């Protein structure tokens, strides 16, 4: 589809700011409220921040790498942007919704595009019970932590924790332990994307645990529920032949 009004966003690093100035002069830079596409100039962190910030707009976001890793970004070029946008393929993602209740009774909700993770706060290992759709599947996991990752987030923290890489259209979630002590050989599970995961922290006062949904951290949690938020569509645009599903597939053959 043709795009007429572009809103550019960029990180503060010099490479991104130089690109912002060049592209704004060449293509114009419209306010997000008036734009029909956002072009993000930076790295994966900026892409996640931009999707969070404009989550309620349902506006497509096209990233160009002016950062370091750039797994979620397209290659940076300044001379054929309109043509690339018109040919780009759109991937629809759904975030995870985290509902956390703390030891003191306070409750917090947050959305995550990559993963929701539980992490021990002190030198003592965490003890966590895991339920899926109301049924206890693991009475006690002794660990540094545990996470639930989306397909888009399966190549991020989840992969570093030895979790599985999930194709973008697989309709699955990864449940992955972080440095599991008992059961020592448990490597996690693949769950249907509609599953509701509930973590209950055992001895929460003695063994404090924090819950993190992307950039939102809640400390001293007692229970955390994670489920896919299907009512929110996040639209990411990628160049032909370099879509997110292609990148995730290719990542499985890197050695």
Secondary structure, DSSP 8 states (H G I E B T S, - for coil): -----EEEEE-SSHHHHHHHHHHHHHH----GGG-SEEEEEE-HHHHHHHHHHTTTTT--EEEEE-SS--TTSB---SS-HHHHHHH-EEEEE--EEEEEEETTS-EEEEEESSEEEEEE-SSS-EEEEEEETTEEEEEEEEESEEEEE-TTTTTTHHHHTT-----TTS-EEEEEEES--BSTT---EEEETT--EEEEEETTTTS-EEEEETTEEE-SEEEEEEEE-TT--EEEEE-TT--HHHHHHHHTT--
